Amino acid sequence: MAFTMHSHSGQFCPGHAKDQLEEVVQRAITLGMRLISITEHMPRTHEQDLYPEEVEAGHTSKMLLPRHEEFLEEGIRLREKYEGQIQILIGFEGEWIRPTYGPVIRGLAKDSKVDFFIGSVHHVHGIPIDYDRNIYLNARQMANDSEEKLFEDYFDAMYAMLQDVRPRVIAHFDLIRLFSDLPNQDLKTWDGVWAKAVRCLKMIVDQGGLLEVNSSALRKGLLEPYPSRSICEEFLSLGGKFTLSDDSHSVAQVGLNYVPVQKYLQEIGVETLWYLERLSEEVAKTCVAGSLRLKTVALSELDMKDFPYTVNV
């Protein structure tokens, strides 16, 4: 009865992910997931924000919105096709690159086919911080060549994103760790970084957002999922609500490393996970809060004995 609130496919993230979206959904069904959120990356509006693989493939920013619309239509088709086998939420990953993306994210979220969006930060000073080590170092150079300053800038961007677009789910909260010199370092080591991270956590709690525990960090070689242990412990102490994501970018990554993540959360003291669920159309008409509702599942009730857990990049 597991689930994922965050997933991708090669069909709509070509070069960045692999496999068809339907194959990803089928894999989730095979694993016995109760719900999958399909959350392809949002279309970016400027050429400067394209990733190197997109530039090399000759893609332009004008191509991204039509592809996003095709994704939404495919999501509707898959929801209808697999009704009764798995619940499918249709969303997107709203990437905060700079403040001008706030209106873009909010505009995309108004589409009636969109159930929700994930809030994430992949860029600092307009530079991707999780693409590869060299590009990460370019971002660090913009932060006075200081890793501590870059981390502070990252959490400042996170805070601005939270204030502006108020996402219901927050992705890979400490993604900034990935290509750093010490990716497994406790963020409490830096007082300024820790203060800015906690400020974001308090904002998430105040907004009633869900903080995803994201297993993808393990396949990328980190010792702990996103967020790391001290972040999770702090969020738990604040009364925060956790959700679960594999952030899969291929069929093989669906549910990958959920088994060690479950153990990780048990050690921290997390007992309950939260997720979003669609209401029926009739109920939604009378529900002021919209067409989604919060649901809970006990961490101990997640049956994941058949889930893959070989950690690999």
Stockholm file with secondary structure:
# STOCKHOLM 1.0

chainA/1-313         MAFTMHSHSGQFCPGHAKDQLEEVVQRAITLGMRLISITEHMPRTHEQDLYPEEVEAGHTSKMLLPRHEEFLEEGIRLREKYEGQIQILIGFEGEWIRPTYGPVIRGLAKDSKVDFFIGSVHHVHGIPIDYDRNIYLNARQMANDSEEKLFEDYFDAMYAMLQDVRPRVIAHFDLIRLFSDLPNQDLKTWDGVWAKAVRCLKMIVDQGGLLEVNSSALRKGLLEPYPSRSICEEFLSLGGKFTLSDDSHSVAQVGLNYVPVQKYLQEIGVETLWYLERLSEEVAKTCVAGSLRLKTVALSELDMKDFPYTVNV
#=GR chainA/1-313 SS CCEESCBCCTTTSBTTBCSCHHHHHHHHHHTTCSEEEEEEECCCSSGGGSCHHHHHTTCCGGGHHHHHHHHHHHHHHHHHHTTTTCEEEEEEEEECSSTTHHHHHHHHHTSTTCCEEEEECCEETTEESSSCHHHHHHHHHHTTTCHHHHHHHHHHHHHHHHHHHCCSEECCTTGGGTTSSSTTCCGGGSHHHHHHHHHHHHHHHHHTCEEEEETHHHHTTCSSCBSCHHHHHHHHHTTCEEEEECCBSSGGGTTTTHHHHHHHHHHHTCCEEEEEEECCHHHHHTCTTCSEEEEEEEGGGCCCTTSCCCCCC
#=GC SS_cons         CCEESCBCCTTTSBTTBCSCHHHHHHHHHHTTCSEEEEEEECCCSSGGGSCHHHHHTTCCGGGHHHHHHHHHHHHHHHHHHTTTTCEEEEEEEEECSSTTHHHHHHHHHTSTTCCEEEEECCEETTEESSSCHHHHHHHHHHTTTCHHHHHHHHHHHHHHHHHHHCCSEECCTTGGGTTSSSTTCCGGGSHHHHHHHHHHHHHHHHHTCEEEEETHHHHTTCSSCBSCHHHHHHHHHTTCEEEEECCBSSGGGTTTTHHHHHHHHHHHTCCEEEEEEECCHHHHHTCTTCSEEEEEEEGGGCCCTTSCCCCCC
//
